[in-house]
Amino acid sequence: MGSLIMKTCFVFALVSSCGAAPVSDNLVVLVKSTVSVHFGNDTMLPCWLNPPQNAEGLEVRWYRNGNFDSPIMLYRAKKFQNVSQESSYRGRISFGLKDSASGGLKEGDVSLKLENARLQDVGDYSCYVSSDQGYDSATISLSVTNTGTPPLLSVVWLEDNMVNVSCESGGWYPEPSLRWMDQKQDLSAKKSNDSSGFMSVHSWLLVSRPSEVSCSVGTSDKDTKEAKVRLENISTPGKESGSSAGGWVAFALLLIAVLAGLGMFFFKNKHKYPIFGKSGCDQVDGRKDKEDDQTDERQKLLQGGTQLTAFSKYYENVTLDQTVHEYLKIKDCRLRDVPV
């Protein structure tokens, strides 16, 4: 009975020693507590051993939010264990250098390099290092930021010289704050998320004219965008629409007067512009006069020659209709041969 109790105690002690290795004083993990990166950029999560020692033969495990069994990177036996890696981090993580003077794994630098930061990467990251003598771990908090669009100011005119000015901006992360010209944060501003996780903010302010209105949106004092609008020289919609209508009426009257004047001018001088009073074959250019002169010359030749006198008896003036013939056609009121 006593031997059985001793064996049980021995097995229990063995299981306890295998389940949790003691922390070694010679293996201390240090990290930078917080890291911030802009959306889409690469970043480094610094983690190193103190005192420095070669970490090539150690186990290095990076995991998120306490998920020890689902690491985003596992290095063991001098190689990466990709089978256990979380799929969303494949191809985006590797060992990096905490600074330019670092010697890498040989000097105990087990920093994690993260590429193309996403909004889903926000959270806590644990750096865990273990050896045959013990283990240690530390946690880093990563934040991802994104700068949104410049504020868009819209103006709606109201009665009694009052103006409703709205300000909106989108594409921010984390949640932005909105301030009007009094530099006080507008706690009543409406905020929403788009399908990508970025945030938008919208607010409005009632002011009287004349005045200058400014609106700034940002996640910090260093990351702020501002827009301004002057309301002093802007007329009210009623006056603006009235003056616009009067302008169109004046333009229409002027156009009618110009067209009427042009009509009277061409009517009085129509003899100088035959194109307005003639049509058909009468609308022949100056070449007709020249062709008429050539016809007179041919008449003289027919009447002057002895042989031609006989032919002149059979000379007739022929008027051709404006019809289509297989071998003849009328062009510019003259008979023309059609090429065969």
Number of C-alpha atoms within 10 A of each C-alpha: 5 7 8 9 9 11 11 12 12 12 11 11 11 11 11 11 11 9 8 10 14 13 15 14 12 15 20 19 23 19 19 15 15 14 14 14 19 17 17 14 12 15 19 22 26 23 27 26 22 15 13 17 15 14 21 19 15 18 19 23 23 23 21 20 11 12 12 13 11 15 20 22 23 20 19 14 11 12 11 16 14 14 9 13 18 14 10 10 15 12 9 13 17 16 18 20 20 21 12 7 7 14 14 20 21 14 17 22 27 30 23 21 17 21 16 14 19 18 18 10 17 16 13 16 24 22 25 20 25 22 16 10 12 16 22 19 20 17 23 20 17 18 21 20 21 22 20 21 16 19 24 15 18 12 15 12 17 14 9 9 12 15 20 14 19 17 24 22 23 22 20 22 22 17 17 22 20 27 19 20 13 9 11 10 14 15 10 10 15 13 16 12 15 10 6 8 14 19 20 22 21 19 20 19 14 12 16 16 16 13 12 13 16 18 26 21 30 25 19 9 8 7 13 17 18 17 15 15 14 12 16 11 9 11 13 16 13 10 10 11 12 10 11 11 12 10 11 11 11 10 11 10 10 12 11 10 11 10 11 11 10 10 11 11 11 13 12 9 11 13 11 10 11 12 12 13 12 11 10 8 12 13 15 14 9 8 9 15 11 9 12 11 11 11 12 11 11 11 13 10 13 18 15 11 12 9 10 12 14 12 12 15 10 7 11 7 5 6 9 11 9 11 8 9 10 8 10 13 18 16 11 15 17 12 12 12 12 11 6 5
